[in-house]
Amino acid sequence: MTIAPQLSPLERLALQKLAEAFQPKPPSPYLTDPVAWVRDKLGEFLWSKQREVAESVATHKKTAVKSCHNMGKTRVASRIAAWFVDTYGEDNGIVISTAPTYPQVHDLLWEEIRDAAMVADARGNKLPGRVLDSDQWKLDNGKLVGRGRKPANNDQHGFQGFHRRHMLVIVDEACGIPRQLWTAVEAITTTDDVHILAIGNPDDPNTEFGDICKPGSGWNVITVSAFDTPNFTGEDIPDSLRPLMLSPDWVEDKRRRWGVTSPRYIAKVLGEFPEISEDVLIPPRWVEAARNRDLAPGPYSILGVDVARYGSDRTVFAHRRGPVARIIGDHVQQDTMTTTGQVIAATQDNAVDEIRVDGIGVGAGVVDRLAELGYDVVDMQSGASAIDTEHFLNARAEWFWGLRERFEQGDIDLDPEDDELASQLCSLRFKYTSRGQIVIESKDEMKRRGLPSPDRADALMLTATATPPDSADVYEDPDQYEAEGSISPW
């Protein structure tokens, strides 16, 4: 008979720990409940639409969110990413994210992910591993469980090598992602336990994001309008969050300044894709790409001045140095002498090489006074004959088409904060005369569509042409086009 040896308390404890090490880890109670995870681990509140997004990611393979401005989409995406790593990261899981530009990857989504990790740590709920400034999340053993990347736009293999049992792919600012990168995303999301969250403003339906938001795409599509947000619905939320939410004053301002039919209002306020017809001069995706660029200024400095006097129209100064263009002045209800003084100040402050002023109507006074003071000013007569009269009805059409080509070729860098300029550019239309010449919709015609005067777009257009205009054959009255045998298209 063999007598089992007596174990000391320390030996029994060691055997117990060894047995526990071989026991399967109990599943997380938050596997399908990211909303509870955010509440319990971070002590944070998700409002109703944010909860809908989080729950959709947990229960659907593919979630697409077309959202108005400032609904907290990047923040909720970061919390979903942190939940996924905490619940799946040690079980062969990983989060991959991308965006149209690297600053959007690093400064927006991954900055929020780093914030989530710090919030959890401060509450005594430390998340596994470390979130690095390099936009990587690694476990303590060095295993990668999260990565933010911005491959080249044409790199269809940009995410090659990322294969795990559990994967969450986040496509932030999804409307700006080119189709080639969607191909790269699809290449790593073929297994059953992979989830995709595509989230962004619905700026342009003629994109891959537009396609996946259509009925029958297989994606669970969530729409968030400004009028769904708590400051409009009266939803009960913590008082600290209400100032961070979309403001009714902001929406009213955009209704007045953009017009309810403008593509910008439809996308940024209603959270819907605008109808982009074939007569749109500059597609929204080109405008968004220009707002996301970071190009080097050129050596030659041009100031474009679109002059107004009184009423609702505005006097606008646009400054372009090579591909970099910015609105540097926006004034309302002032006389031409005041405008002239501001042009001189802007010329000196920005080392302007060439001043271009819209010399039609009230702008003639600014042109004349600048010339009288000895400034070499170009009188931009938009009603003058085009250089290429076969293809353009007038100089304005030719100049705007030149601006369009800059967008098409990627040769322009716009202020990402200038929503008003973006709205005006996306609202411009063109059509053809009976002779096949291109003509741009007039300001009056845009106003009849309920849109504001495109003063910022016009000022930018004045800087776009490379050749000073010919002032011959100027028609200030559109009816004169018919008198000369052309049909006024507006």
Secondary structure, 3 states (H helix, E strand, C coil): CCCCCCCCHHHHHHHHHHHHHCCCCCCCCCCCCHHHHHHHHHCCCCCHHHHHHHHHHHHCCEEEEEECCCCCHHHHHHHHHHHHHHHHCCCCEEEEEECCCHHHHHHHHHHHHHHHHHHHHHCCCCCCCEECCCCEEECCCCCEEEEECCCCCCCCCCCCCCCCCEEEEEEECHHHCCHHHHHHHHHCCCCCCEEEEEEECCCCCCCHHHHHCCCCCCCEEEEECHHHCHHHHCCCCCCCCHHHCCCHHHHHHHHHHHCCCCHHHHHHCCCCCCCCCCCECCCHHHHHHHHCCCCCCCCCEEEEEECCCCCCCEEEEEEEECCEEEEEEEEECCCHHHHHHHHHHHHHHCCCCEEEEECCCCHHHHHHHHHHCCCCEEEECCCCCCCCCCCECCHHHHHHHHHHHHHHCCCCECCCCCHHHHHHHHHCEEEECCCCCEEECCHHHHHHCCCCCCHHHHHHHHHHCCCCCCCCCCCCCCHHHHHCCCCCCC
